[in-house]
Amino acid sequence: MKKFFNYINSEVLVKAASLNLANISLRILAGILISKFIAVYIGPQGMALIGNLRNFMSGLQSLSISGLYKGVVKFVSQVKNDSVELTKTLSTVFYLGFFSSTFLAFLCYYNAQFINDIIFSSNYRYTYIIKTLAIILPFYALNMFTFSIMNGFSKHKYLLLINVLGQVLGLLVTLILIYQENIDGALIAIVITPALNLLITIVGIAFRRSLMSFVKITQISLSVLKKLSPYMIMALVSAIAIPIVMIIIRNYLIDEVGIKAAGHWTAMTRVSDYYLMFINSLTALYILPRFSEINSKRDFRKEVFSFYKSIMPAFLVLLLIIYLSRSLLINILFTEDFRPVEDLFGYQILGDIARVLSMVIAYQFLAKKMFAHFLILEVFLFIMMYFSSIYLIDEFGLQGAVMGHCLSYFMYFGIILLLFSSSLFGVLTEDGIEGY
């Protein structure tokens, strides 16, 4: 465990934790203020519609960058001193993102009514929101690729400054629009914020204009695309499947229980996202690079249980405090119209515990490129989440949505334990860890 804290102190805090901590803290603060404004000026109904738009945007944005963000960060950091490979990498990802985001933009713009009926239902007319999103989508893709390149070059100070300015500007614009236009303002703010961030990012890359000389359409490389493709597939499966399942469940709640109930469930998922941000960031910063280094079952077991013994107790205490203070949290984050959310905390928190426990082990799929295992389990999780939530909503109403979340992640965790049982609980050897 000493190695864990040494890594955190010497590498993570110095190089990346300040960026992540500042960014996450700002995101949580902005999320709290925005949630309060939505609760006061729009209510549970608006929260449900906003939830669907956010989920749709999340999947669409991942498609627009082809799930390449993490892969680009890794490969740019590896080839930044090799001008030939750097040219191939930057050219490939830039034009891939340009063509995919432009294609999706046209697709969304000319099918705005169809998309509106899926995410808002035919009772609402927000086609102009979809068309605005389509126009802004390529700007989002450009912003994310710029971020990934700067991240690959370890430009943490620029990224920190850009994140801070982007979060503050996005927050101010969102609050003003919600105050003036209510639900329409909130929806507009969601889709235009990425474009606002791009304006700030452009200032950040002004000091690295030389990078543009590396972007050449003639240098698009199939070999680079082949290397990036596993990261693309894994990122896209998670990034697209989760929003789709969330939209389906939310729409089912709207049809079967009511739009207010869907808004209450969306509010619960937002609270969950807030407290999971820190643990997700920590695992991404330490677990994934550490698992990439180790090659024995002994070290794998040691890292997993060290994380469980050092981080999970503090996380469990935090969740207990959140559960016991859930009534106060609803007063702070929302309004009395959201009081039914108080009954959703129990199952949501239990599901999130299983989610974190399994996530720590599942990073081994990424670290050791166990792509087939990853994809099969992810698909199983989403199918299980869909069917269990629909069934339990029919049986228990609103609470069935969080019960389905809890059941799905406990089953997922159980399967993860079975897959890695020999490494975690079997007789220890010094054999390689690949091939589970």
N, C-alpha and C positions, 0 to 999 in steps of 0.2 A: 504493500500500500504506500510505502515511502516513495516508490517510483512514480506513483500516480500524482502525489502532491508536488514532487519535484518537477514533474512535467508541467503541471498547472502553473507553478510559480515561475519556472524558467522560460517556458515557451508560450503557453496559452495566454497568460496574462500579459506578457510583453508584446506578443505579436498580434493576437486576435481577440482576447477576451474584452479588452477595452472597447473595441468596435462592437462586439456582440452585446456586451452589457449595456452600453449606451443606446444601441439600436433597439434592443428588446425593451429596455426601460421606457424609452420614448414610445414604442409601439403600444405597450401596455397602458401608459398614461393617456395616449391619444385614443386608444380603444375604449377606455373608461369614460372619457369625456364624450366621445361620439355615441357610445351606448346610452349615456344619460340623456343626451339631446334627442336621440331616436325615441327613447321611452317617453320623454316629456312631450315632444312635438308631434310624434307619429303614432306611438303605441305598439301593441303586440302585432297588429295586422301589418304594419309597415316593417316591423322586424322580420316577419316571415318572408315578405317580398324581397327585402334587402338580402336576406340569407340566400335565397335562390340566385339572385344576381351575382353575389360574391362567389358562390360555388361555380356558377357557369363561367365567370371570368377567370377563376383559378384554373379550371381545366383548359379553357381557350388559350390563356397565356402560356401554359406549359406546352401546348401544341405549337404555339407560334414560335417558340424557341426550340422546339423539337426535344424538350427535356435535356438540353445540353449544358445547363448552367454549371453544374458540379464537374462534369467532364471537361469543360473548357478551362475552368480554374485549375484543375489538375494538370492538364496537358500544357497550358501556357507556362505554368511554373516550371515544368520539366524542360521545355525547349526555348525558354526566353533568351538564352545565350547562343542559340543556333539559328542564325538568320534564315537559312533555307527552310528548316522545319517550322519555324515561327511563321514564315510567309504562307506555307501550306495550311497550317492550322488556322490562322486568322482568316485567310481567304475562304477556306471551306466553311467555317462556322458562320461567317458574316453572310455569305451568299445563300447558304442553306436557310438561315434565319430570315433573310430578306424575302426569299421566294415563298417559304412556308407561311410567314405572317401576311404577306400580300395576298396569297391564295385564300387564306382563311378570312381576311378582311372582306374580299369580294363575296365570298360564300355567305358570310353573316349579313352583309349589307343587302344583298338581293334575296335573302330569306328571313328578313327581320320579323315579318308577321308570324311565320312558322315558329321561330325561336321564341317570340313573345308568348305564343299560346302554350309553349312547353314550360317556360320558367315563370310566367305570370298568370297563365290561363287566359282564355278568350274574354274573360270579364274585365280585363285591364288592357289599356292601349298605351304601351310603352315602346312601340316600334322605333320611335326616335332615339330612345336610349340605346337600343341595339345598333342602330346605324351609327350613332356617335361612337360607340365602342369599336365598331368595325374600322372607322376612320383612324382611331387612335391606336389600334392594335400594333401596327408596324413600329410606332414610336416606342411602345412598351418593349418590343423585341430588341430594338436598337439599344435601349437603356440597359436591359439585362445583359446583353453581350458586352457592352462597355464596362459594366460592373464586373463581369466575370474576367475580362482581360486585366482590368486594374487590380482585381483580387489576385490573379495569377502572377502579376508583377509585384505583389505585396505592398501595394500603395494604400496601406491601412489608414494613414492620416487623411488622405484625400477621401477615402471611402467613409470614414467617420464624419468628416465635415459635410459631405454630400448627404449622408443619411440623416444627420441632424437637421440640416436645412430643408430637406425633402419632407421629413416628418412634420416639422413645424408648419411649413407652407401648406401641406396637405391637410393638416388638422384645421388651420384657420379657414381655408376654403370650404372644407366640409361643414364646419360649424355654421359659417355664414349662410351657406346654401340651405342647410336644414332649417335654420331659423327663418329664412325668407320664403322658401318654397316647400317646406315640409317634405313629403315623400319624394316628390319630383327632384327636389334639391339634393336629397340623400343619394338617389340613384345617379344623378348627373355627377355628383362629387366622386362616387365610386369609380366611374369610367374615365374621368378626366385627370385624376390624380397621377397616374403613370406618366402622362404627357408633361405635367408640371415638373415631375422628378427629372425628366429628360433635360429640361432647360438648365437645371442645376448641374446635371452630370456633364453636359457639354462644356460648362465652365471648368469642370474638374479635369477633362481630358485636353483642354486647350494647351496644357503644358507638355502633352505627349502627342503633338500633331504628327510627329515622325512615324507613329504607328500606322497612319493611313497609307504610307508607302508600302507597307507589307500586305495590304489588301488588294489582290489582283484576281480578276475572274479567271485568268489563264492558269492560276496556281491552285485551283480547286483540286483536291486530292482524294481519290477513292480510298487510299490506304488510311488517311486520317479519319475519314468517315467510318471505315471499318473498325478502327480502334475505339471510336466514340460510340458506336452503335449499341454495345451492351449497356452503357450508361443511359443512352437515349431510351432504350426499351424499358429498363427498370424504372426510370424516372417517370416516363409517360404512363405506365400501368398504374402506379400509385396516384400520380397527379390527376389523371383523368377519371379513374374508377371511383375514387372517394367522392369527388363533387357530384358525379352522376348518381351514386347511391344516396347521397344526402338530399339531392333534389327530388328523387323518387320518394323517399321517406317523407320529406316535408310536404310534397304534393298529396301523398296519401293521408297524412294528418289533416291537411286542409279539407279534403273531400269527406273523410270519415268522422273527424272530431271537430274541426273548425279551424279557421285561419288564426284565431287567437291562440289556440293550443299549439299550432305550428310556430307562432311567434315565441311562445314560452320555451319550446324545445330549442329554438335557435338561440335564445338568450342563454340557456344552459350550456350549449356548445361554445358560445363565445367566452363564458367564464372559464370553461375547461381549457380553451386555447390559451388564455392568459397565463394560467399557472403551469401549463406544459411547455411554454416557450423556453423557460430557463433550463429545464431538464433536457429538452431536445437539443438545445445549443451545446450544453455540456457534453452530451454523448457524442454529438457530431465532431466536436473539437478534440475529444480524447479517445473515445472507444474505436472509431473507424481507423484513424492512423495507427493506433496501438495494435489493433487486430491485424493490420496489414504487415506489421513487423514480426509478429510471433509465428512460430512454425511448429509448435508442439502442443499436444493436448494439455500437458501440465500447465504451461503458461496461459493457455486459453481459459482453463478452469480457474486459475488464480486471478486473472483479470476480471472475470465475470463475478466471482464471489467477493472480490475486493470491492468492486463497485456496489454490489448489493449491501455489503456491510458498512460501507462508508457514506454513500450517498442516499440510499433508500430510507434509512431511519429518519434522516432530516426531512426528506420528501414526504414521508408518512406523517410526520408531526405537522408539517405545513398543511397537508390535506385534512388532518383532524381539526386543526384550527379553522380552516375554511368551512368544514362541515358544521362545526359548532357555532360559527358566526354567520351562517348562511342568511339568517333573517336580516342582520345588519348589512350584509353585502347587497342584498336586494334593495334595501333602502338607499344605499350609496350609488349603486350602478343603475338602478331602474326606478320604477314607481310602484304604487300599490296594485296597479293593473297586472304586474308581473309576480304577484304573491304566489301563484301556483308553482312557480319555478322552485320554490323552497322544497317541494316534495320530490324533486328530481335529482337532488345532489347525491343522495346515497348510492344509487346504482351507477350514476355517471362517474363518481369518484372510484368506486370499486373497479369499473371497467378501465379507467385510466391507470390504475395501479397495475392491472394485468398488461395493459398496453406498454407501459414503461419496462416492466420486467421482461417481456418478450422482445421489445425493441433492442435492448442491450445485447441479447444473444443473437438476434436476427442481423445485426451489423456484420456478423461473420459471413453472411451470404455475399455482402458487398465487398468486404475486405478480401475474400478468397475467390471472388468472381463465380460464386455458385448460382448462376443466373436462373437455371431451370428450377431449382428449389425455391428461390425467391419468387419467381413468377407464379408457380403453382400455389404456393401458400398465400400470396397476395390475392389471387383470384378466389381462392377458397374463402378468405376473410370477407371479401366484398359480397360474395354470394350468400354466405352465412349471415352477414349483417342485414342484407336485404330481406331474406326469408324470415329470419327470427324477429326482426322489427315489425314486419307486416303482420305476422301471426300474433305477436304479443300486443300490438296496437289494437287488433280486433278483440283480444281478450281483456286488456287492462286499460285501454284508452291511451291518453298522453303518456302515462308512465311506461307503457310498453316500448316506447322509442328508446328510452335509456336502459330498459331491461335488455333489449336486443343488443345494444352497444356493449353492455356488461357481459352477456352470454357469449357474444362473438369473440371478444378479446380473451376471455378465459379459455375458450376452446382453442383459439390460436396459440395461446401460451402453452397449453397442454401438448399440442402437436410439436411446437418448438422444442419442448423438453424431451419428447420422444425421439426426435431427430438427433438431438445432441446428447442423448442419455449416456452414451459410452464415454464421451468427453467430460461430462459434468459429474457423473456418478460411478463410472466404471473403473476398472483397474488402470492405473496410470502407466503409460509408456512414453517413450520419447519419439514415437512415430509422428510423421507429418500430420497436420490437421486437415489437409484437403481431402475431398472425396467422401463426405458424409452422406 
